């Protein structure tokens, strides 16, 4: 794993990971392996989306509107997700539709095969983790937790500089996942590069700006 995924995984160790394993009906060791594979896949896909200005702007707006106050206690948010709370902050299914676009089923299939979960439980795991990932990113962006922000702002250029910081941070993470390889990097490549061009397409990027993840302007 890489900087963001490693930090987030560390925050999920202990009671949160135990709760996830119980929800999925699997052992703690298998749950840990599945989470460590799913986090780079989710964050890497967000990095691909945010690699274009429209994607970075839409994702930044979503984090600011819907997730800025939800990352203070990831354990509490996880409890809400597992408890079936219905809100913009907890609807993992809606978030996954925007993160992966038309590749959601492909992502669930690949994750399920790679971890032994099967597609259904892999999809359930990603629905649990998507709100956690977005809340975590919001906390880093809006609490000053990421010290690379000032450096990235200097390179941001036009547009919303903070959104471009987010794009730069996620882009670096996505590249790190790819370069590191392993299960996370292999899954990310298999899901995003099925057509060989490494792009989800502008239509998928713009989906991030609507619905639960992006809201209406």
C-alpha distance (Angstrom), angle and dihedral (degrees) to the residues before:
residue distance angle dihedral
X1 . . .
X2 3.80 . .
X3 3.81 137.2 .
X4 3.82 101.4 -69.0
X5 3.79 97.0 32.8
X6 3.79 92.5 45.6
X7 3.81 92.0 50.6
X8 3.80 93.4 46.7
X9 3.81 92.7 45.9
X10 3.81 89.3 52.8
X11 3.81 89.3 54.9
X12 3.81 90.8 52.2
X13 3.80 95.7 50.7
X14 3.78 116.2 106.8
X15 3.79 120.0 20.9
X16 3.85 97.5 5.4
X17 3.80 92.3 54.2
X18 3.80 90.1 47.2
X19 3.81 89.9 52.4
X20 3.81 91.2 50.1
X21 3.80 92.3 49.5
X22 3.81 90.9 50.6
X23 3.81 92.0 47.7
X24 3.81 90.9 52.6
X25 3.80 94.3 40.7
X26 3.80 94.1 -124.7
X27 3.80 136.3 117.2
X28 3.76 122.6 -85.1
X29 3.81 93.4 -113.4
X30 3.80 93.3 53.0
X31 3.80 90.2 45.3
X32 3.80 91.1 52.4
X33 3.80 91.1 50.7
X34 3.80 92.3 47.3
X35 3.82 93.4 48.5
X36 3.82 91.2 47.7
X37 3.82 88.6 54.3
X38 3.81 96.5 42.2
X39 3.82 97.3 50.1
X40 3.84 95.8 60.9
X41 3.80 88.9 44.6
X42 3.81 92.8 53.7
X43 3.80 96.8 40.8
X44 3.80 92.3 42.3
X45 3.81 91.2 52.2
X46 3.80 89.5 50.6
X47 3.80 88.0 50.6
X48 3.78 90.7 53.9
X49 3.80 90.7 49.0
X50 3.81 92.4 48.6
X51 3.80 93.0 49.0
X52 3.82 88.5 90.4
X53 3.82 120.4 60.7
X54 3.81 93.7 -120.4
X55 3.79 90.8 54.1
X56 3.80 93.6 46.7
X57 3.82 92.1 48.9
X58 3.80 93.1 48.2
X59 3.78 94.1 47.0
X60 3.81 92.3 46.6
X61 3.80 90.1 51.3
X62 3.80 90.9 49.9
X63 3.79 92.7 50.4
X64 3.80 91.9 47.4
X65 3.81 95.3 47.2
X66 3.76 104.0 35.9
X67 3.80 110.4 19.2
X68 3.80 110.5 28.5
X69 3.80 92.9 99.5
X70 3.80 98.9 37.2
X71 3.80 102.2 70.0
X72 3.79 99.9 70.8
X73 3.79 93.3 90.8
X74 3.78 113.9 21.7
X75 3.80 90.7 -178.9
X76 3.79 90.9 58.4
X77 3.80 91.3 47.4
X78 3.80 90.4 49.4
X79 3.80 89.2 52.4
X80 3.80 89.8 53.0
X81 3.81 91.7 49.0
X82 3.81 93.6 47.7
X83 3.80 90.2 44.5
X84 3.78 91.7 58.0
X85 3.81 97.4 -113.1
X86 3.80 109.9 173.6
X87 3.79 114.6 -137.8
X88 3.78 142.0 113.4
X89 3.80 88.0 -96.6
X90 3.81 95.3 55.4
X91 3.82 106.4 35.7
X92 3.78 98.6 109.4
X93 3.81 92.8 168.8
X94 3.79 92.2 60.3
X95 3.79 92.0 45.1
X96 3.81 93.0 51.8
X97 3.79 90.8 53.0
X98 3.79 89.4 59.3
X99 3.81 97.0 38.8
X100 3.81 95.5 52.4
X101 3.79 102.7 21.1
X102 3.78 109.5 -167.5
X103 3.80 91.3 -8.4
X104 3.82 97.1 71.0
X105 3.80 95.4 103.6
X106 3.79 90.0 45.6
X107 3.80 90.4 52.0
X108 3.79 92.4 49.8
X109 3.81 92.0 47.5
X110 3.80 94.4 49.8
X111 3.80 93.0 45.2
X112 3.79 91.1 47.6
X113 3.80 93.0 50.5
X114 3.80 94.2 44.8
X115 3.80 95.5 49.1
X116 3.80 101.3 32.7
X117 3.80 91.8 -117.9
X118 3.77 96.5 114.8
X119 3.78 123.0 -131.5
X120 3.81 97.8 -75.4
X121 3.79 97.0 52.5
X122 3.80 91.3 39.8
X123 3.80 88.4 55.5
X124 3.80 90.0 47.9
X125 3.82 90.2 51.4
X126 3.79 93.2 50.9
X127 3.82 90.9 48.5
X128 3.81 87.1 55.3
X129 3.79 94.5 46.4
X130 3.82 100.6 42.5
X131 3.85 94.9 74.1
X132 3.82 89.3 44.4
X133 3.82 92.4 52.5
X134 3.80 94.0 48.4
X135 3.81 93.1 46.2
X136 3.80 89.5 49.1
X137 3.81 92.2 51.0
X138 3.80 91.1 47.5
X139 3.79 90.6 51.9
X140 3.81 91.3 51.7
X141 3.79 93.1 47.0
X142 3.79 99.1 45.4
X143 3.79 103.0 32.7
X144 3.81 95.4 52.0
X145 3.80 90.6 -114.0
X146 3.79 92.3 138.7
X147 3.78 111.8 73.2
X148 3.79 94.1 -169.7
X149 3.81 91.8 73.1
X150 3.79 97.3 94.0
X151 3.78 92.4 50.1
X152 3.79 92.3 49.0
X153 3.81 92.8 47.8
X154 3.80 88.9 59.8
X155 3.80 89.2 59.1
X156 3.79 97.3 38.1
X157 3.78 99.9 95.9
X158 3.79 118.7 -177.4
X159 3.77 127.4 5.2
X160 3.78 127.8 34.8
X161 3.81 103.2 -15.8
X162 3.79 93.7 -157.1
X163 3.80 90.8 53.0
X164 3.79 88.5 50.6
X165 3.81 89.5 51.0
X166 3.79 87.7 55.5
X167 3.79 90.4 48.7
X168 3.80 91.3 49.3
X169 3.80 93.8 48.7
X170 3.79 93.4 47.8
X171 3.79 91.5 43.0
X172 3.79 90.5 55.3
X173 3.79 90.2 48.5
X174 3.80 92.3 49.3
X175 3.80 91.1 50.9
X176 3.79 90.7 47.5
X177 3.81 91.0 52.1
X178 3.80 90.4 51.2
X179 3.80 94.3 45.8
X180 3.77 94.1 46.8
X181 3.77 90.2 53.4
X182 3.78 115.0 -174.6
X183 3.77 121.8 119.0
X184 3.81 96.5 -40.8
X185 3.80 94.6 48.2
X186 3.79 92.5 44.4
X187 3.80 92.3 50.9
X188 3.79 92.8 47.8
X189 3.79 92.1 51.3
X190 3.80 92.8 46.1
X191 3.80 92.7 51.1
X192 3.81 100.8 41.7
X193 3.79 102.8 33.5
X194 3.78 101.3 49.6
X195 3.80 90.9 121.8
X196 3.79 93.9 42.7
X197 3.79 98.3 -117.2
X198 3.80 98.1 89.9
X199 3.81 92.3 -130.7
X200 3.77 132.4 116.2
X201 3.79 90.2 -156.6
X202 3.79 132.3 -114.7
X203 3.80 92.7 -87.3
X204 3.80 91.2 59.9
X205 3.80 91.6 45.2
X206 3.77 92.4 53.4
X207 3.80 90.8 51.6
X208 3.79 86.9 70.1
X209 3.79 88.4 68.4
X210 3.80 95.0 60.2
X211 3.77 138.2 57.6
X212 3.77 123.1 12.3
X213 3.77 98.8 -20.2
X214 3.77 98.9 48.1
X215 3.77 106.6 15.6
X216 3.79 123.1 -156.2
X217 3.78 121.3 -54.7
